Amino acid sequence: MSSKKKETHQDQFESVENALSKTEQYIEENQKSLTIIVLAIIIIVGGYLGYKRFVMTPKENEAKSQIWMAEQYFARDSFNLALNGDGNYLGFLDIIEEYSITKSANLAYYYSGVSYLHLGQYENAIEYLKQFESDDKMIAPVAFGAIGDAYMELDNTGDALVFYNKAVNTSNNNFTTPIFLMKVAFVHKQDGNYKKALEAYKRIEKDFPNTSEGRQVSKYMAQVEILIHE
């Protein structure tokens, strides 16, 4: 091995040694600070695990045991009882207030919004539905669509269209997508934007021909095509 290579290897070895020495020196000089940091991490992680086990899990279980009756009232179209409870079991609004950190409370926002929609309280419906969070491929588009329905009832076609499009774009499936494409088309048609309505109908015809909407869309397409050429 040449002397040049020996010197290079020796330089590299000395660089590693220097780095290790500096690291050891830093640890020695900052041992107290590092110990505090490590302890803080342990406390944070331990605190989170303890919170999850002794607070979150019991709260989740308790919320589930309370919300089931409100869900039963909702299924029976007893929306006032579903929202406010019956004196023995909590309603969705109580669940939101008392179990705000739980998944059940999040679901209660959805149920509350839809309940208000059925009761004709459209602004409340929008308020609660907008606070519901979900990435479920069926529930999420339905929630957006319900907001759109509430805006339509308030004669706000602009915001209705925004949320119908969100419902369409959130999930591509044979159940919700053609339903909300029909609503997108309806809003465009009502606003006199017949070409946009036709685009929505054509997508149903192309992508969802075997759905209920797909089987009847041709008559709606014929109607808007007449309006386009008038």
N, C-alpha and C positions, 0 to 999 in steps of 0.2 A: 504493500500500500504506500502510496506517495506521501511525502510529508505534508503536502497541501490538503489531501483528504483527511489525514490524521488531525490536522489543525481544525478542519471544518467540523468533524465529529466531536472534537474536544470543545469547540465553541458552542455547539448545540447542547452538549451535556451540561456545560457551565450555565447556559441560558435556562435550562430546565431546573437546575439546582437553585439558581437565583430566584426563579419564579416561585418554587416551593418555599424557599426561605422567606420571601416576602409575604406569602400566604400565611405561613406559620406566625410571622411577626404580626400581621394584621389580626389574626385570631387572638394572639396573646394580648395585643393592645386593646382589642374590642370585645374581649370575652364576656364582660358584663352585659354589653348591649346585645350581643348575639344570643346570650342566654335568655334575656328578656324577650327578644323576638321569637325564639323557639317556644318559650312558655306561652306567649300570647297566641301563637298559632295553635298550640295544643288546647288552650282554653277556648278559642273560637270554634275549632272543630268539635271539641267535646261538648261545648254549649249547644251547637247546632244539632248534634246527634241527640242530646238530651231533650232539647226543645221538640224535635221531631217525634221522639218516642213518648215523652210524657205530656206534651201539650197538643201537638198537631194530630197525632193518631187518635187520641181520645176524642178530640173535637170533631174530627172527621166522622168517627163512628156515631157520636151523639147526633150530629147533623143529619146523617143518613137515617137514623131512627126517627127523626122528627119530620123530615121532608116527605116521607112516603105517603102520609095522609093527604098532604097538599097535592101531591101528584094524582092521588085517587080522585079528589075533587076536580082537578083539572081535566082528567079523562072523562068525567061526567058532565063537563061544561058548567060546573058550579064555580065560576071564576072569582066571585067575591069571596067565597069560602077558601078557595085556593090561595088567594092573595092574603087574606087577613086571618085565616085560621078559624077554628070552631069553638075555641075556649078550652079545649083539651089538647089539641095539637096545633102547632105553629103553622102559620101561613108562609108563603114565599117571602113576603116582606120581612117577617120576623126572622126567618132563616138568614136573610142578607144582613140584618142588623146584628144578630147574636153570634153568627158563625161566619163572619166576613172573611176569615183566612182560609176557608175550606172550599173544596171543589163543589160541594153541595150549594154553597152560596153563589158561586159562579153560575151553576145550572139554574138557580132560582131567579137570576136576572133574566135568563131566557124565558122561563115560564111566566114570570111577571110581565114581561114585555108582550108576550102573545096574549096573556089574559087581558091586559089593558086594551090590546087591539080588538079583541072580541067585545069588550065593553064599550067600545067607541071612544076611549080616552087615548087619542092618537099621539099626543105629545108625550104622555107618560110612557106609551109603548115604545116610542123612539128612544127616550131617555134610558130606559132599562135595557132594551135590546143592544144599544150601543156599548153598554158596559159588559156584555157577555163576550167571553173569549173562548174560541174553539177552533181546532184544526180538523175536526171531524168532517169527512167528505159529504155527509148528508146534512148534519145539523147546521154547520157553518153557512152553507148557501141558503138554507131555509130561514135562518136568522136575518141574513142580509135582505132576503126577499120580503120578509115581514116588515122590515124597516121601510122598504120600498112601498109596500101596501099602505103603511101608515101615512107616508108622504103623499101618496095618491089620494087618500081620503081627505088630506088637507089641501088638495088641489095644487100641490107643489110637484109638478111633473119633472122639473129639472133634477131635484134631489132623488125623486123616485127612480129616475133613469140611472142615476149614479149607482144606487144600491141594487137595482135589478142587474146591472152589468157586473157588479161585484159578485152577485149570486151566480151569474153565468160563469165568470172567470175563476171563481174559487175552486170549483170542482167540475170536471167533465164526466158526466154520467147520464144514463138513460132516464133517470127519474127526475132529478131537479133541473138539469140544464135545459131540456126542451120546454119545461113549464115557464122558466124565467125568460127564455128567448121569446116565447109568445108574449110575455108581458112587456119586454123591450120593444117588440114590434108594435104592440098596442099603443104604447106611449108615443112612439115615433109617428104612428098613424094619426093619433089624436092631435099631435102638434103640427100635422101637415107635412111631415118629413117622410114622404111615401117611399123614396128610394132606400132610406135607412130601414124602414119597415120591411121592404122587400128583401133586403140583405139578411135580416134576421130570419125571415120565413125560409129563404133559400138554404140557410145553414141547417135549419130543422129538417128540411126535405133531404139534404145531402147526408147529414151526420146521424139523424135519428128517424129514419123512415119507418121503423117498426114500432114506434111509440104511438100512444094515443094522439099526441100532437102531430106527429109525422103523417099519420093516416088522414088527417083532416086539413092539413096546411095548404093543400092545393087550392081550395076555395078561397082562402084568405089571400093567397098570392094573386089569384085572378082579380080579386076586388081591388087590391092596391095597384095592379098593373093598369086597370081601367082608369084609376084616379091619376096615375102618372101621365097618361096620354090624353087626359081631358084638356 
